[in-house]
Amino acid sequence: MFLLLTASAQVVAKAPDCTTKNITFECAGVTLAGTVLAPRRPVAAVVLVHGSGQEKRMIDMATRLAERGIAVLTYDKRGVGESGGVYAGPEVGTNNVDAANLDLLARDASAATDALRAQLPAWHGPIGLLGFSQAGWVIPLAARRNSAVGFMVLFSGPVVTAREQLRFQFFTQGNRHFWDTHTEAEAREHLLHDPDRYQFADTDAGGILATLAIPGLWLFGGQDIQAPVSLSMEHLDALKAQGKPYSYRLFPALGHDTGSLPEPLDTAIRWMKDRAARQR
């Protein structure tokens, strides 16, 4: 692997036998900036969808995927890096889980899907969305908007309402030893009855997923203190019982950051390649 300095002064880790191209695309009146990493013969393609923070392009993740034969578009989040628009998030004192903001981010992901398709060769395998944490709401919304999305991969993506997610986070308070001293029953009780600290229009990931028919894979950590994993898996089981092509994998010793670790990523890549092979 070597480093390539692009015209936009971004340092990009380039995978062998891959092209690397900086692009821009339009959505909701602003220009978003990203980078496409494309193997010569991609078996599949994905757009990387951000979590809740002020996130630029996820070049490291994109490179790891491209090295394994998957074309990737990773872009600076709205209002971050070289992308236009206004970033909404806790760092700037705004509530970024409001339905209007999640829908706007989903529109960006949908536009990114179209931008990636325009950069790919005639045969590129299925196109999907792969994301992290808050993408648990953004990706289903984008998939419902754009029929070109053929699959979803979620690392620690909650399958609950945004309101339940916040209640869970306020209960755990970022305590990495939370599960040493608390039970799942206690967590469920707080999700049901805790008073809300913010008022916002809610979004239900499970309700959106009930309207989709594309395959999805969720990677969860059993020690997660940001997303209610047990409840999310329970909701996925209910959707699977309705015939939805969803699956998940639990890594009991891991926390919320499943997307940065080799075993969950390897699991996701194998799953994507298997889906692609079925469509050939």
Salt bridges, closest charged atoms under 4 A:
ASP17 OD1 - ARG40 NH2 3.96
ASP76 OD2 - ARG57 NH2 3.09
GLU82 OE1 - ARG57 NH2 3.17
ASP103 OD1 - ARG145 NH2 3.45
ASP108 OD1 - ARG78 NH2 2.76
ASP180 OD2 - HIS177 ND1 3.54
GLU184 OE2 - ARG188 NE 2.75
GLU189 OE2 - HIS193 NE2 3.48
ASP194 OD1 - HIS190 ND1 2.91
ASP196 OD2 - ARG163 NH1 3.07
ASP196 OD1 - ARG167 NE 2.80
ASP202 OD2 - ARG163 NE 3.57
ASP224 OD2 - HIS256 ND1 2.77
GLU234 OE1 - ARG188 NH2 3.09
GLU263 OE2 - ARG249 NH2 3.17
ASP266 OD1 - ARG68 NH1 3.07
ASP274 OD2 - ARG278 NH2 2.88
